[in-house]
Amino acid sequence: MDVRGILFIILIVILFILAALFLPYWLVMRAVPKVIKSFRKQNAIGKNNAMTIEELKLKPKSIFQRMFSRRDYRQQALQFLIRVEIVDITEEGKYFLKEEKLMLSKWRHL
């Protein structure tokens, strides 16, 4: 194998590692607007309008449903929004969107 062949293999390995690291992040960030729109569509804005996961239509799919469909990143996007405090959870386990925090984020236009 010559030098070009070795460099080509190294390049392919590096691209694979980068894809493995950044593709899931990109897919989660792509799901964030869908989750925000779900909160807005159901009017789950503010603590008084908090709703359950089922009411927001964000319930995780069953194992059987996941076997025959594409991966759904909305659950990871919801967890991300909770971590950055755009979404909060009440004592009853209901979720709501914090409008004031959303306006300070890059998704304020949604």
NORKA-V159811 format. One line per field, one symbol per residue. psi: psi as a letter, one per 20 degrees, with the letter a starting at -180 (. if undefined). A space follows every 10 residues. Layout:
psi: ???
This chain:
psi: prhggghggg gggghggggh ghgggghghh ighggghggg hjlloqhhjq rrgghikjpq qrgghhhjrq pojhghhghg hghjkhqrpr hijqqqpohh hhiirikhi.
